[in-house]
């Protein structure tokens, strides 16, 4: 890498590809330049200032140290929206997008024009509840998480995506008094003895991953007080299953 004060986009791409996978190199640079990775091809000769180049080099080093790219760039795409993430939040997965998609399907199938009350337990980034609120603006959505550091990220995402939701710090139902038509959650479900990818184990918060010897501790917490928090008709949706009651 040259020591000049500026570098071109093309030079940075070539340098990045020598350090990490091509796709990741382009994602990092595109994020720094506030562009889509495909847009980089249209500005290969654009000069990039020294401070941006230095930040790019530091991010490449983090990737080489097995830091998830979502944490390196500080955000990830979920259901078409950009959500902030950091070491206090689980990185949203495609499977969780499927959970939202299936829940929306059941909501449209069961409910008419009534104002729905939705609660997202263990919300993390808020991606589930915020997405449901954006897709169903007339709903009342409550986001719940036990970790105050996680909820700071949740609040930032709520502000950035301009949604009106309630946010409560609680260990699942402990501080919740209301009832809801839709209870949705992607709680921790990994057994404490289970072997998982090192990049996940070493970076993502264990409180959002592990749930006891059989991986069901959080599901027990949710289900134990579920009935007293349900309005009819209702939907209960987990990443590993969905239940609906229409009468």
LODO-757510 format. One record per residue (C-alpha): residue in one letter; chain; x, y, z. Coordinates in nm, 3 decimals, always signed. Layout:
// residues N
+---+---+---------+---------+---------+
: r : c :       x :       y :       z :
+---+---+---------+---------+---------+
: A : A :       X :       Y :       Z :
...
+---+---+---------+---------+---------+
// end
This chain:
// residues 247
+---+---+---------+---------+---------+
: r : c :       x :       y :       z :
+---+---+---------+---------+---------+
: X : A :  +0.000 :  +0.000 :  +0.000 :
: X : A :  +0.140 :  +0.341 :  -0.095 :
: X : A :  +0.214 :  +0.610 :  +0.165 :
: X : A :  +0.047 :  +0.885 :  -0.035 :
: X : A :  -0.234 :  +1.087 :  +0.122 :
: X : A :  -0.493 :  +0.942 :  -0.113 :
: X : A :  -0.571 :  +0.613 :  -0.285 :
: X : A :  -0.821 :  +0.527 :  -0.552 :
: X : A :  -1.116 :  +0.297 :  -0.499 :
: X : A :  -0.955 :  +0.046 :  -0.734 :
: X : A :  -0.629 :  +0.047 :  -0.534 :
: X : A :  -0.815 :  -0.013 :  -0.211 :
: X : A :  -1.014 :  -0.298 :  -0.360 :
: X : A :  -0.697 :  -0.465 :  -0.484 :
: X : A :  -0.535 :  -0.419 :  -0.144 :
: X : A :  -0.841 :  -0.549 :  +0.038 :
: X : A :  -0.861 :  -0.858 :  -0.181 :
: X : A :  -0.502 :  -0.940 :  -0.087 :
: X : A :  -0.606 :  -0.953 :  +0.279 :
: X : A :  -0.957 :  -1.102 :  +0.286 :
: X : A :  -1.217 :  -1.256 :  +0.057 :
: X : A :  -1.311 :  -1.033 :  -0.238 :
: X : A :  -1.675 :  -1.000 :  -0.130 :
: X : A :  -1.583 :  -0.891 :  +0.221 :
: X : A :  -1.324 :  -0.644 :  +0.092 :
: X : A :  -1.585 :  -0.477 :  -0.128 :
: X : A :  -1.848 :  -0.480 :  +0.150 :
: X : A :  -1.615 :  -0.304 :  +0.390 :
: X : A :  -1.515 :  -0.036 :  +0.142 :
: X : A :  -1.868 :  +0.018 :  +0.016 :
: X : A :  -1.991 :  +0.065 :  +0.372 :
: X : A :  -1.718 :  +0.322 :  +0.445 :
: X : A :  -1.810 :  +0.512 :  +0.131 :
: X : A :  -2.184 :  +0.478 :  +0.193 :
: X : A :  -2.232 :  +0.296 :  -0.135 :
: X : A :  -2.368 :  -0.033 :  -0.262 :
: X : A :  -2.081 :  -0.276 :  -0.342 :
: X : A :  -2.190 :  -0.279 :  -0.707 :
: X : A :  -2.153 :  +0.099 :  -0.722 :
: X : A :  -1.779 :  +0.068 :  -0.660 :
: X : A :  -1.734 :  -0.038 :  -1.023 :
: X : A :  -1.856 :  +0.304 :  -1.135 :
: X : A :  -1.604 :  +0.499 :  -0.929 :
: X : A :  -1.281 :  +0.300 :  -0.951 :
: X : A :  -1.075 :  +0.614 :  -1.014 :
: X : A :  -1.229 :  +0.812 :  -0.730 :
: X : A :  -0.965 :  +0.925 :  -0.481 :
: X : A :  -1.015 :  +0.824 :  -0.119 :
: X : A :  -0.857 :  +1.032 :  +0.161 :
: X : A :  -0.597 :  +0.894 :  +0.399 :
: X : A :  -0.827 :  +0.872 :  +0.701 :
: X : A :  -1.072 :  +0.649 :  +0.514 :
: X : A :  -0.789 :  +0.428 :  +0.392 :
: X : A :  -0.656 :  +0.391 :  +0.747 :
: X : A :  -0.999 :  +0.295 :  +0.877 :
: X : A :  -1.032 :  +0.042 :  +0.595 :
: X : A :  -0.697 :  -0.112 :  +0.687 :
: X : A :  -0.801 :  -0.144 :  +1.053 :
: X : A :  -1.127 :  -0.312 :  +0.954 :
: X : A :  -0.941 :  -0.558 :  +0.734 :
: X : A :  -0.722 :  -0.644 :  +1.033 :
: X : A :  -1.030 :  -0.712 :  +1.245 :
: X : A :  -1.165 :  -0.950 :  +0.981 :
: X : A :  -0.833 :  -1.133 :  +0.979 :
: X : A :  -0.871 :  -1.172 :  +1.355 :
: X : A :  -1.202 :  -1.357 :  +1.292 :
: X : A :  -1.432 :  -1.071 :  +1.384 :
: X : A :  -1.774 :  -1.106 :  +1.215 :
: X : A :  -1.806 :  -0.856 :  +0.933 :
: X : A :  -2.137 :  -0.731 :  +1.076 :
: X : A :  -1.960 :  -0.623 :  +1.394 :
: X : A :  -1.673 :  -0.470 :  +1.198 :
: X : A :  -1.901 :  -0.247 :  +0.990 :
: X : A :  -2.146 :  -0.205 :  +1.277 :
: X : A :  -2.466 :  -0.299 :  +1.097 :
: X : A :  -2.645 :  -0.566 :  +0.900 :
: X : A :  -2.938 :  -0.581 :  +0.661 :
: X : A :  -3.259 :  -0.740 :  +0.786 :
: X : A :  -3.578 :  -0.751 :  +0.582 :
: X : A :  -3.462 :  -0.457 :  +0.372 :
: X : A :  -3.358 :  -0.231 :  +0.660 :
: X : A :  -3.018 :  -0.156 :  +0.811 :
: X : A :  -2.989 :  -0.252 :  +1.178 :
: X : A :  -2.703 :  -0.151 :  +1.405 :
: X : A :  -2.526 :  -0.443 :  +1.574 :
: X : A :  -2.241 :  -0.475 :  +1.823 :
: X : A :  -2.097 :  -0.720 :  +2.073 :
: X : A :  -2.407 :  -0.683 :  +2.293 :
: X : A :  -2.643 :  -0.810 :  +2.023 :
: X : A :  -2.688 :  -1.133 :  +1.834 :
: X : A :  -2.637 :  -1.090 :  +1.460 :
: X : A :  -2.978 :  -1.131 :  +1.289 :
: X : A :  -2.995 :  -1.434 :  +1.058 :
: X : A :  -3.192 :  -1.519 :  +0.747 :
: X : A :  -3.390 :  -1.776 :  +0.949 :
: X : A :  -3.524 :  -1.491 :  +1.161 :
: X : A :  -3.641 :  -1.315 :  +0.846 :
: X : A :  -3.835 :  -1.632 :  +0.771 :
: X : A :  -3.989 :  -1.615 :  +1.119 :
: X : A :  -4.109 :  -1.261 :  +1.047 :
: X : A :  -4.240 :  -1.363 :  +0.705 :
: X : A :  -4.441 :  -1.657 :  +0.843 :
: X : A :  -4.575 :  -1.448 :  +1.129 :
: X : A :  -4.694 :  -1.179 :  +0.889 :
: X : A :  -4.868 :  -1.450 :  +0.686 :
: X : A :  -5.056 :  -1.581 :  +0.989 :
: X : A :  -5.144 :  -1.231 :  +1.110 :
: X : A :  -5.301 :  -1.142 :  +0.774 :
: X : A :  -5.481 :  -1.476 :  +0.770 :
: X : A :  -5.631 :  -1.452 :  +1.119 :
: X : A :  -5.683 :  -1.086 :  +1.202 :
: X : A :  -5.898 :  -0.823 :  +1.036 :
: X : A :  -5.869 :  -0.448 :  +1.100 :
: X : A :  -5.844 :  -0.464 :  +1.476 :
: X : A :  -5.550 :  -0.297 :  +1.651 :
: X : A :  -5.308 :  -0.575 :  +1.735 :
: X : A :  -5.080 :  -0.584 :  +2.035 :
: X : A :  -4.747 :  -0.754 :  +1.962 :
: X : A :  -4.462 :  -0.836 :  +2.201 :
: X : A :  -4.111 :  -0.933 :  +2.093 :
: X : A :  -3.941 :  -1.116 :  +2.381 :
: X : A :  -3.561 :  -1.113 :  +2.388 :
: X : A :  -3.560 :  -0.850 :  +2.117 :
: X : A :  -3.184 :  -0.791 :  +2.079 :
: X : A :  -3.139 :  -0.546 :  +1.792 :
: X : A :  -3.517 :  -0.509 :  +1.776 :
: X : A :  -3.518 :  -0.646 :  +1.422 :
: X : A :  -3.826 :  -0.864 :  +1.469 :
: X : A :  -4.051 :  -0.618 :  +1.647 :
: X : A :  -3.938 :  -0.315 :  +1.448 :
: X : A :  -3.993 :  -0.496 :  +1.119 :
: X : A :  -4.342 :  -0.602 :  +1.223 :
: X : A :  -4.421 :  -0.245 :  +1.325 :
: X : A :  -4.301 :  -0.109 :  +0.990 :
: X : A :  -4.504 :  -0.369 :  +0.801 :
: X : A :  -4.810 :  -0.324 :  +1.026 :
: X : A :  -4.802 :  +0.043 :  +1.132 :
: X : A :  -5.136 :  +0.029 :  +1.315 :
: X : A :  -5.012 :  -0.231 :  +1.563 :
: X : A :  -4.891 :  -0.168 :  +1.917 :
: X : A :  -4.546 :  -0.327 :  +1.954 :
: X : A :  -4.346 :  -0.387 :  +2.271 :
: X : A :  -3.978 :  -0.483 :  +2.265 :
: X : A :  -3.835 :  -0.667 :  +2.566 :
: X : A :  -3.479 :  -0.759 :  +2.662 :
: X : A :  -3.298 :  -0.828 :  +2.989 :
: X : A :  -2.968 :  -0.662 :  +2.894 :
: X : A :  -2.951 :  -0.280 :  +2.928 :
: X : A :  -2.652 :  -0.264 :  +2.693 :
: X : A :  -2.850 :  -0.452 :  +2.430 :
: X : A :  -3.145 :  -0.219 :  +2.475 :
: X : A :  -2.924 :  +0.080 :  +2.396 :
: X : A :  -2.873 :  -0.071 :  +2.051 :
: X : A :  -3.246 :  -0.145 :  +2.029 :
: X : A :  -3.326 :  +0.219 :  +2.102 :
: X : A :  -3.082 :  +0.340 :  +1.837 :
: X : A :  -3.245 :  +0.116 :  +1.578 :
: X : A :  -3.590 :  +0.239 :  +1.679 :
: X : A :  -3.475 :  +0.598 :  +1.630 :
: X : A :  -3.289 :  +0.532 :  +1.305 :
: X : A :  -3.584 :  +0.347 :  +1.153 :
: X : A :  -3.837 :  +0.597 :  +1.288 :
: X : A :  -4.071 :  +0.354 :  +1.458 :
: X : A :  -4.293 :  +0.407 :  +1.761 :
: X : A :  -4.269 :  +0.111 :  +1.998 :
: X : A :  -4.257 :  +0.048 :  +2.371 :
: X : A :  -3.927 :  -0.078 :  +2.514 :
: X : A :  -3.909 :  -0.263 :  +2.846 :
: X : A :  -3.612 :  -0.410 :  +3.030 :
: X : A :  -3.727 :  -0.744 :  +3.164 :
: X : A :  -3.631 :  -1.110 :  +3.195 :
: X : A :  -3.903 :  -1.223 :  +2.955 :
: X : A :  -4.237 :  -1.182 :  +3.141 :
: X : A :  -4.105 :  -1.059 :  +3.478 :
: X : A :  -4.190 :  -0.690 :  +3.427 :
: X : A :  -4.476 :  -0.740 :  +3.181 :
: X : A :  -4.836 :  -0.687 :  +3.293 :
: X : A :  -5.028 :  -0.651 :  +2.966 :
: X : A :  -5.176 :  -0.908 :  +2.726 :
: X : A :  -5.100 :  -0.952 :  +2.357 :
: X : A :  -5.242 :  -1.096 :  +2.037 :
: X : A :  -4.899 :  -1.189 :  +1.903 :
: X : A :  -4.611 :  -1.321 :  +2.111 :
: X : A :  -4.297 :  -1.362 :  +1.904 :
: X : A :  -3.948 :  -1.456 :  +2.011 :
: X : A :  -3.616 :  -1.592 :  +1.891 :
: X : A :  -3.474 :  -1.686 :  +2.232 :
: X : A :  -3.142 :  -1.859 :  +2.300 :
: X : A :  -3.170 :  -2.232 :  +2.230 :
: X : A :  -2.816 :  -2.371 :  +2.215 :
: X : A :  -2.717 :  -2.635 :  +2.471 :
: X : A :  -2.432 :  -2.529 :  +2.697 :
: X : A :  -2.239 :  -2.840 :  +2.592 :
: X : A :  -2.304 :  -2.796 :  +2.220 :
: X : A :  -2.015 :  -2.724 :  +1.985 :
: X : A :  -2.071 :  -2.418 :  +1.767 :
: X : A :  -1.861 :  -2.222 :  +1.518 :
: X : A :  -1.569 :  -2.049 :  +1.687 :
: X : A :  -1.647 :  -1.716 :  +1.517 :
: X : A :  -1.990 :  -1.725 :  +1.684 :
: X : A :  -1.874 :  -1.853 :  +2.022 :
: X : A :  -1.589 :  -1.606 :  +2.049 :
: X : A :  -1.780 :  -1.296 :  +1.939 :
: X : A :  -2.155 :  -1.308 :  +1.991 :
: X : A :  -2.302 :  -1.263 :  +2.343 :
: X : A :  -2.339 :  -1.596 :  +2.522 :
: X : A :  -2.654 :  -1.474 :  +2.698 :
: X : A :  -2.817 :  -1.462 :  +2.352 :
: X : A :  -2.686 :  -1.805 :  +2.249 :
: X : A :  -2.696 :  -2.055 :  +2.533 :
: X : A :  -3.000 :  -2.178 :  +2.724 :
: X : A :  -2.904 :  -2.451 :  +2.969 :
: X : A :  -2.812 :  -2.815 :  +2.936 :
: X : A :  -3.096 :  -2.896 :  +2.698 :
: X : A :  -3.122 :  -2.556 :  +2.532 :
: X : A :  -3.480 :  -2.504 :  +2.650 :
: X : A :  -3.443 :  -2.284 :  +2.958 :
: X : A :  -3.569 :  -1.969 :  +2.784 :
: X : A :  -3.862 :  -2.149 :  +2.623 :
: X : A :  -3.967 :  -2.269 :  +2.969 :
: X : A :  -3.957 :  -1.911 :  +3.098 :
: X : A :  -4.176 :  -1.793 :  +2.813 :
: X : A :  -4.426 :  -2.077 :  +2.822 :
: X : A :  -4.461 :  -2.087 :  +3.202 :
: X : A :  -4.649 :  -1.754 :  +3.210 :
: X : A :  -4.772 :  -1.744 :  +2.853 :
: X : A :  -5.145 :  -1.802 :  +2.905 :
: X : A :  -5.197 :  -1.505 :  +3.133 :
: X : A :  -5.052 :  -1.273 :  +2.867 :
: X : A :  -5.264 :  -1.384 :  +2.569 :
: X : A :  -5.553 :  -1.207 :  +2.400 :
: X : A :  -5.785 :  -1.401 :  +2.169 :
: X : A :  -5.735 :  -1.475 :  +1.889 :
: X : A :  -5.361 :  -1.514 :  +1.930 :
: X : A :  -5.038 :  -1.621 :  +1.762 :
: X : A :  -4.730 :  -1.751 :  +1.941 :
: X : A :  -4.432 :  -1.763 :  +1.709 :
: X : A :  -4.083 :  -1.896 :  +1.781 :
: X : A :  -3.801 :  -1.955 :  +1.534 :
: X : A :  -3.856 :  -2.329 :  +1.588 :
: X : A :  -4.235 :  -2.320 :  +1.569 :
: X : A :  -4.560 :  -2.127 :  +1.542 :
: X : A :  -4.895 :  -2.176 :  +1.718 :
: X : A :  -5.220 :  -2.000 :  +1.647 :
: X : A :  -5.557 :  -1.993 :  +1.823 :
: X : A :  -5.854 :  -1.842 :  +1.648 :
: X : A :  -6.137 :  -1.900 :  +1.899 :
+---+---+---------+---------+---------+
// end
